[in-house]
Amino acid sequence: MVRAPDTEGIMEMPQSGEAIRGRENLRRFQEAYPGGAPSMRLRRVLVRDGLWVAEALYERGGGQVFDMVMILELKDGRIWQDRRYYAEPFEAPEWRARWVERAEF
């Protein structure tokens, strides 16, 4: 059986304008990651037909920590598109303290 080039699936990082297409490219990207693969701690996952939304704490080497959201689109039971958004934590401004409560995630 002759297999077409591995072009299925794409991981997008809109904030940096990057996209990684295909399983082999993603595998090579992960293997080359400086300081080893980052870690993720899932906070919650929402699942709907063909769509998963995952919220996580993302930590990469050097102590960098980000809040992350992944939007996973599935096709035939496999991840077809993976879109990731990263945000650095920040201190809440004092001016709004009277309307909000402190939440621990």
N, C-alpha and C positions, 0 to 999 in steps of 0.2 A: 504494500500500500504506500503510495506516495503522499506525503503530507505537505500541505501548503506552508509557507513560512509562518512562524509564530507571530501573528499580528493581532491576536485576540486580546482584548482587555487594555485598559489604559489607567494610569494613576496620574491625576492632575493636582498641581499645587498652585492654585490661581494667584496667591499673593506674590509668588516669585515668578509667575509666568512660565512655569515648567510643566512638562508632561513626559511621562515615561510610557512608551507603548510596547506591549508584548511581554510575555513571561520571562524570556531570557534576558531582556534588558533590565527588567525589574530585579531579577536574581543577581545580575552583575552589579547593579547599583547597591543592593544590600550588602554584598560581599566586600565592596570597596569602601563602605561607610567608615569615615575616620573615627578611631577610638572604639570600634565595634558597634554592633547594632544597638539602637536606642531601646529603651524599655517603655512600656505603656501600662498604665493601671486603669482598667475600665471603670467608669462610674455608672454608666447605664447604656443600654442598647434598646432602641425602638425598632420593631420589625413590622413591616407591612408587606403586602404582596409585591415581591420583586425589589424591595427597597429596605435597606437597613441604615439607621442613623446611630452612630456610636459616639459617645462623649467620653473622653479619656484625659488622664494626666500623662503627658509625654515628657520623658526625661532623656536627654542625650548627654554624651560625655562632657566633662568640664562643669557639671552642675547646672547646666541650662535646663530650665523647667518651663513647659508651656501647657496651657489648656488647649485641647485639640478636639475637633469634631471631624468625623469621617462620614461621608455620605457614600454608601455602597449600593450600586445598582447591579442586580443579578439578572443573568440571562441563562436559561437552561440549567439552573442550580449552581452557577459559577459566577464569581465576581466579574462583571463586564466593565464597569467603570468605578473608580475609587477616587473621590475628590476629598482633599484634606485642607482644613483651615486651622491655623495656629495663632494663638494669642498669648502674649506674655502677661503674667499676672501684674497687677498694679494696686497700689494703695487707694482705697476709696476716699474721695474728697470729704472733708469734714462738713461742708455746707449741707450735705444731704443726710447726715446722720439722724436727724429727728424723724425722718420718714421710713427708714429702713432698719432691718435687724441684721446682725452678723450671721452669716450662714457658713457652716463648715462643710466642705465637700470631700 
